[in-house]
Structures are given as structure tokens and as C-alpha cells.
Amino acid sequence: MNIFVCISHVPDSTTKIKVGPSGKEIDEEGVTFILNPYDEYAVEAALQMKEKHEGEVTAVCVGDDAVKETIRKALAMGVDKGLLIKAERTRDSFGIAQAIAGAIRDKSPDVIFCGKQSIDYDSCQVAGMLGEILGMPSVSAIVGLEMNGDGSVTLERDIEGGQEISTTKLPAVLSTDKGLNEPRYPKLQGIMAAKRKPIEEIEAPPYENRVRVLDMRMPPAKDAGKIVGEGVEAVPELVKLLHEEAKVI
């Protein structure tokens, strides 16, 4: 099987983020970047499919040279090779989907895995757009996956109040959610092997964003807490403040 997994280079959620001088992007100085956590489930799903049905797994990432570090993390997990689509990292979701589609359309993918969203912009759009551009069925946020003998896959999604079971033929675009699997940790042997695995580089065609960031702001600081007293005697004052100041009752 020819398996592709799309990955993102995102700031670590534990990193302190500051808005850059332009007011439209983050200041990357001192920021640690990681493999997007939802993409780890996609990488693991791709590797499990390869192990059961044989084939090759390629990790695809859009960005500049800095994202090679994240591609290497996927290679250390067991991915066979990387594909870096060189482009500015400020592309919107459609621009990223278009760049990936253009790069892999002629490579005859059997299945394309994506994380359901990236933890930086949380748009949840790339997988669906990628399926539409490539003319493939797409199923989002899967938490269950089973290959069938007729070349189809049975998929499970969590929905409000229950689960949704669906089937589709391959090739398809599948986005992964937490609960699908437990991503493996790279072993020392895999980390060393990742340094020797190939990363193909291609240039993405020019693209003009359809969505522009107008402004980026940090959330306002929270007000200091207030102690109104102790015991049951404080309840009337607490209720009054919740009603008149906090306006939650």
C-alpha cells in the first residue's frame, strides 16, 4: 500500500506564546515546536496499516526548512521517508491542502491520513479540503478503523450521544482523533535511523491566501479573585456578587 500521512509543525502547548511585532503572527523566538499531537495518531494509524498490509509510509509537511525537524520525528517513529513541500508557513488551510494535493496526486496514494486538527489554528479544514481537491471520499475525526477484505474500510466516529459507523472504499482521506490508537514512542534505533532516511524537497506553486489574519491578541488578564467571607454567613453576599457583578445567575 502507498500510504501518506500529513503532519504539522506546531508550537508546544507548554511553550509561552507571545504575539510578534506585526500583530498578525506569533513571535517564534524561544518557542519549542513539536509534531502536532493529533498527527501522532495519524502516524500510528499509517504505521499499523503498513505492518498489517505491507507498503510504504511517507510523511508530508508544508513549510520551510525548520519543519524538517518535525518530519524527522515521524521518521523516528517508523515512517519510511519524508516529503517537504517548501512554502511560507503562513498559508491558509486551502493553500496547504492545495499544495499537498498537487504534490501527491501523481504518486497514487491508497490512503491519506491527517490529524483532525492542528493545535495552533484549530481549523479542522485541511483533510476535508484535501479529499475534495483529490476527488476522494473523506471521513473526519475517526476513533476506529478496520480494513475489510473487499478493499473498503469501516470507520467509527464519536458523535453527540453515541458512535457513528461508516464504510468507504479506498483511496480515501481519513483524519484521526484521540482514542484511535496509542502512538508509539521513538526508540533509540529509530531515532538514529531517521537521520539516514530520505526527505524529498519540492517547491509549492505560488499561492495567495484566501483567508487573512487581521489581528492577533493575547487574551485579557483574569481579574483577581475575591474572598467574601467564610461559612454560611457569606452565602448571601456571594449570591449577590454572582448576580450583580459576575452576572452568571
C-alpha positions in Angstrom: 0.0 0.0 0.0 1.1 3.5 -0.7 0.3 5.4 2.5 0.7 9.1 3.1 0.4 10.9 6.4 0.1 14.7 6.6 1.8 16.3 9.6 2.1 19.8 11.1 4.9 21.7 12.8 3.2 23.4 15.7 4.3 25.2 18.9 4.5 23.1 22.0 1.3 23.7 24.1 3.5 24.2 27.2 5.5 27.0 25.5 4.8 30.6 26.5 3.5 32.3 23.4 3.9 36.0 22.5 2.4 38.0 19.7 5.1 39.1 17.2 5.8 42.8 16.2 3.4 42.6 13.2 0.5 41.8 15.4 -0.5 39.1 12.9 1.7 36.1 13.9 3.4 34.7 16.9 7.0 35.6 18.0 8.9 32.3 17.4 11.9 33.3 19.4 12.4 30.8 22.2 9.3 28.7 21.1 9.7 25.0 21.0 8.0 23.3 18.1 6.6 19.7 18.1 4.8 17.2 15.9 1.1 18.1 16.1 -0.4 15.7 18.7 -3.4 14.8 16.6 -1.0 13.9 13.8 0.7 11.4 16.1 -2.5 9.3 15.9 -2.3 9.6 12.1 1.3 8.5 12.0 0.5 5.5 14.3 -2.5 4.6 12.1 -0.4 4.7 9.0 2.3 2.5 10.6 -0.2 -0.1 11.8 -1.7 -0.3 8.3 1.7 -0.8 6.8 2.5 -3.5 9.3 -0.7 -5.4 8.6 -0.9 -4.9 4.8 2.7 -4.0 3.8 3.6 -1.0 1.8 5.4 2.3 2.4 4.6 5.3 4.5 5.5 8.9 3.5 5.2 11.8 5.9 4.2 15.1 4.2 4.7 18.6 5.6 4.3 22.1 4.2 6.7 24.7 5.4 10.3 26.0 5.4 13.5 24.1 6.3 12.6 24.3 10.0 9.8 21.7 9.6 12.4 19.0 8.7 12.9 18.6 12.5 9.2 17.5 12.8 9.5 15.3 9.7 12.4 13.5 11.4 10.2 12.8 14.4 7.8 11.0 12.2 10.7 9.1 10.6 11.9 8.1 14.0 8.5 6.6 14.8 8.9 4.3 11.8 7.8 6.3 8.7 9.8 5.3 5.7 10.5 8.7 4.1 9.6 12.3 4.2 8.3 14.9 1.7 8.9 18.6 2.4 6.7 20.9 0.3 8.6 24.1 0.6 6.3 27.1 1.1 5.7 30.0 3.5 4.3 28.7 6.8 1.6 31.4 6.8 -0.5 29.7 4.2 -4.2 29.3 5.0 -5.9 25.8 5.1 -6.9 25.8 1.5 -3.4 26.7 0.4 -1.9 23.9 2.5 -4.5 21.4 1.1 -3.8 22.5 -2.5 0.0 22.2 -2.0 -0.3 18.7 -0.6 -2.8 17.6 -3.3 -0.5 18.9 -6.1 2.5 17.1 -4.6 1.0 13.7 -4.1 -1.7 13.5 -6.8 0.6 11.6 -9.3 2.0 9.3 -6.6 -1.1 7.1 -6.5 -1.9 7.2 -2.8 -4.0 4.4 -1.4 -4.9 6.2 1.8 -4.0 9.7 3.2 -4.1 10.2 7.0 -4.3 13.6 8.7 -4.7 14.6 12.3 -8.3 16.0 12.7 -6.8 19.5 13.5 -3.6 21.3 14.4 -3.3 22.7 17.9 -2.2 26.1 16.7 -5.0 27.3 14.4 -7.6 24.5 15.1 -9.3 25.0 11.7 -10.1 21.3 11.2 -10.3 22.0 7.4 -7.3 20.5 5.6 -8.4 16.9 5.5 -11.8 17.7 4.0 -10.4 20.1 1.5 -7.7 17.6 0.5 -10.4 15.0 -0.2 -12.4 17.4 -2.3 -9.4 18.5 -4.3 -8.3 15.0 -5.0 -11.8 13.7 -5.6 -11.6 11.2 -2.8 -14.0 10.4 0.0 -13.0 11.8 3.3 -14.1 10.9 6.9 -13.1 13.1 9.8 -12.2 12.5 13.4 -12.1 8.7 13.3 -11.6 6.7 16.5 -12.0 3.3 15.0 -10.5 1.8 11.8 -10.8 -1.7 10.2 -9.8 -2.9 6.8 -12.2 -5.2 5.0 -11.5 -7.9 2.5 -13.2 -6.1 -0.4 -10.8 -3.1 -0.2 -13.1 -0.9 1.9 -12.6 0.4 5.4 -15.1 0.5 8.3 -14.7 3.7 10.4 -16.0 4.8 13.7 -16.6 8.4 14.8 -17.8 9.8 18.1 -20.9 11.9 17.7 -23.2 13.6 20.2 -24.7 10.9 22.4 -23.2 7.9 20.6 -21.0 6.5 17.8 -21.3 6.6 14.0 -20.2 3.7 11.9 -19.5 4.2 8.2 -17.7 2.4 5.3 -15.9 3.8 2.3 -13.7 2.5 -0.5 -10.0 3.4 -0.8 -8.3 5.6 -1.8 -9.7 8.0 0.9 -8.6 10.8 3.2 -9.0 9.9 6.9 -8.5 12.4 9.8 -7.7 10.9 13.2 -8.9 11.7 16.7 -7.7 10.9 20.2 -8.8 7.4 21.1 -8.0 5.7 17.7 -4.7 4.3 19.0 -1.8 4.9 21.3 1.1 6.5 19.4 4.4 4.7 19.8 7.5 6.4 21.3 10.5 6.5 19.0 13.2 4.2 20.2 16.9 5.0 20.0 17.3 2.7 17.0 14.5 4.6 15.2 16.0 8.0 16.1 19.4 7.0 14.7 17.8 5.5 11.5 15.7 8.7 11.0 18.9 10.6 10.3 19.6 8.4 7.2 16.1 8.3 5.8 15.4 10.5 2.8 13.4 13.7 2.8 12.4 14.8 -0.7 12.0 18.5 -1.2 9.8 20.2 -3.8 8.7 23.8 -4.2 5.0 24.6 -3.8 3.4 26.8 -6.5 2.8 30.4 -5.6 -0.4 30.9 -3.7 -2.4 34.0 -2.5 -4.2 33.3 0.8 -8.0 33.4 0.7 -8.1 34.0 4.5 -6.0 36.8 6.1 -5.2 37.3 9.7 -6.2 40.8 10.6 -5.1 40.9 14.2 -3.7 38.6 16.9 -4.1 39.4 20.6 -3.4 37.7 23.8 -6.5 37.0 26.0 -7.2 39.7 28.7 -5.7 39.0 32.1 -8.1 37.5 34.6 -9.3 39.6 37.4 -8.0 38.8 40.9 -10.2 36.5 43.0 -12.3 37.9 45.8 -13.0 36.3 49.2 -16.4 37.4 50.6 -16.2 35.6 53.9 -16.5 32.1 55.4 -19.3 29.7 56.2 -23.0 30.0 55.6 -22.9 33.7 56.6 -21.0 34.5 53.3 -23.6 32.9 51.1 -26.0 36.0 50.7 -23.0 38.2 49.7 -21.7 35.5 47.3 -25.1 35.2 45.6 -25.4 39.0 45.3 -21.9 39.3 43.7 -22.6 36.4 41.3 -25.8 38.2 40.3 -24.7 41.8 40.1 -21.0 41.6 39.2 -20.3 38.3 37.5 -23.9 38.2 36.1 -23.9 34.4 35.9 -27.1 34.0 37.8 
